[in-house]
């Protein structure tokens, strides 16, 4: 596919231009970072590996010190204010430092923090809550972890254990982690560009195209997202039904596939949504071919898309296993795998554990986070605020030719930038410049995308309407500046 070749070309180019300490400091001067930030940044480049995420996301990252409790505002060490559209990779959904969370931390810390060799009641309470609020009417059980990567490794291990089959199918553009165990299942731009050739050795991975509607890989001439979905589903069905793709045992005709490991919406790829037919269609194929459906809701979960889980936008879709992390403990490292009881129980004693799995402090904070989400109906809050922000961005699109596409659900929003709407040529350089210019003007955004030409917006649910209005005003200014700087013009 032409799109995939472009990604590989970009990766090879990036490998030739690794970061240097000198370049980061030079960029900090260029973009006018404050004196305290400069002093700390000079220390940072000498003590942290240059592959650390802040150096990847920004040419020169600000040094964040604190945040407001009741809005989407953070401050750097120089006192500069920024509108936060990232929420720490969609971690601080309910806000950066809720008082109720602090109280839950203090209460549990005063008792015991971690003793994972044994069970605890707070751990059992959390498990009981999770099996009651995740999709599926069947009996469920949980496995605890610490990170989203950890949760995905548990899911992969469990699927193979339960089915006795080796192959895991994932989507091109999915992000499931950067550990040596999960890199084979991750094909996001940043992961490939920064990790190649240090890739995992798992050979039993098959990638299928994701119906990236704006750049449909299965049908570039598709007139709608539904048509793109249908084309991609036909391709997947064809792969599953023919033995020469290696997904069926030629002697028995039975599938060799343990599970579909999929993000409902693609997060690290820039918050890309499929059409409405993809998720139900892929789930239907999983039932027809006796394949487990493993839903990575690590970024899309906990009300982010306007429902508690992204798959709940599609009635009847009940994942066999669902992976949860990020915002579940509002900033504390924590993850959970929830799945059909018989699947979870297929792992034998000691088959999976980590030192901090199910630690009491994390469990207590997760319970409090869930309580706040339910009590304040934050799924509805995300839906209403998201609709306002998406509509405002679509209004900007009418007079900003650099915007090629806007999509989203709830406060999970993607913006794609192009040099030309007719050709859809990606505005990669322009997007990188806008990321830094927005930082200068007090807005922090996550640059993402298959081609590095998208913004992924996931502000805390606490973002105020005045802050959203100010965000749109700054976007308007910077988009205009970029169009002038890079000579991007619409139709005359």
Secondary structure, DSSP 8 states (H G I E B T S, - for coil): -HHHHHHHHHHHHHHTT---HHHHHHHHHHTT--HHHHHHHHHHHHHS-TTSHHHHH-SS---EEEE-SSSSEEEETT--EEEESSHHHHT-TT-SS-HHHHHHHHHHHTT-S--TTS--HHHHHHHHHHHHHSS-SS-EEEEEESSHHHHHHHHHHHHHHHH---EEEEETT----SSTTTGGG---HHHHHHHTT-------EEEE----GGG-SS-TT-SSHHHHHHHHHHHHHHHHH-GGGTSB-TTT--B-EEEEEE-SSBTTTTSB---TTHHHHHHHHHHHTT-EEEEE-TTTTTTTTSSSSGGGGSTT---SEEEE-GGGGTTS--EEEEEEHHHHTTS-TTSS--TTTT-HHHHHHHHHHHHHHHHTTHHHHHHHHHHHHHHHHHHHHTT-TTEEEEEEETTEEEEEEEEETTTTEE-HHHHHHHHHHHHHTTEE-EEESTTS-EEEE---TT--HHHHHHHHHHHHHHHHHHHHHTT-----
